[in-house]
Amino acid sequence: MLQARVDVESSVGLALKRAAAALRAAMDDALRPLDLSVPQYACLEQLAHRPGMSAADLARATFVTRQSAHTTLQGLEQRGLLTRPEQAPSGRALPTRLTPAGEELLARASRDVAGVEAAMLASLGRAGAQRLRDDLVTCTRALEAGNPLDAPPPAPPG
């Protein structure tokens, strides 16, 4: 049996991809004056919430490869925004922490990114924004739960 084709005009997945690309572009624009990339910002934000994370943990939390996370961390460390010990206290993981300069830059970056998100969600209102978030979490869980190709096709709109 042949599956229905994706309708590019009504596809939720394509709309989500366009929204993600627009969000990324707006975040890039907001972070550029701070000389930060989105992956660098994501690392700083994660470290603020979970100090001591390893590069491998940061890679998983920021959706990049370990190698990319390592390169990002090296750049942030060279700028004096974070610190890592010369040797791991145990095992091989080097726990990473923000420096005061990193905390200060993150505060500015986080404010700017929050402004981007607020602009993106402004027309939805508080309840609409919460509904969108909840729906996206539900979609994520559905895809993480198993093989999406096993799912029944969605009911037609209307």
Residue, then its C-alpha position, 0 to 999 in steps of 0.5 A: m500500500l502506498q503512503a500518502r505524500v507530504d503536502v508541503e502547504s499543510s505539513v506540520g513537520l515542514a512548518l516546524k522545520r521552517a520555524a526552527a530555521a527562523l528561530r535559529a536565524a533570529m538567535d544568530d542575529a541576537l547573539r552576533p553582537l555578543d560574539l556568540s554562536v547558538p551552540q556557544y550560547a547553548c553550552l553556557e546556558q546548560l553550564a549555568h543550570r548544571p555546573g560541572m557537566s562534562a563535554a560528553d554531557l554537554a554534547r548530548a544536552t546541546f544536540v551536537t557531536r562530542q567533537s563539536a562540543h569539545t571545540t566549542l568548549q575550547g573556544l569558550e575557555q580561551r575567551g575566559l568564559l569557562t574553566r576546566p581543570e587540567q586533570a579530571p578529578s576522577g575518570r576522564a571527564l573534565p567538569t566545566r564551570l562558568t567564570p564570572a565573565g561567562e556568567e555576565l555574558l550569559a546574562r546578556a545573551s539569555r536576555d536577548v534570546a528570551g526577547v527573540e522567543a517572546a517576539m516569536l510567541a507574542s501573537l499566541g498569548r500565554a495560553g497559546a504559547q503553553r499549548l504550543r510547548d505542550d504539543l511539541v513535547t507530546c510530538t517529541r515523546a511520540l517520536e522517541a517512543g518508537n518507530p514513527l513508520d509504525a504509526p497510523p496515518p493522521a486523520p484528515p483535517g476537518 
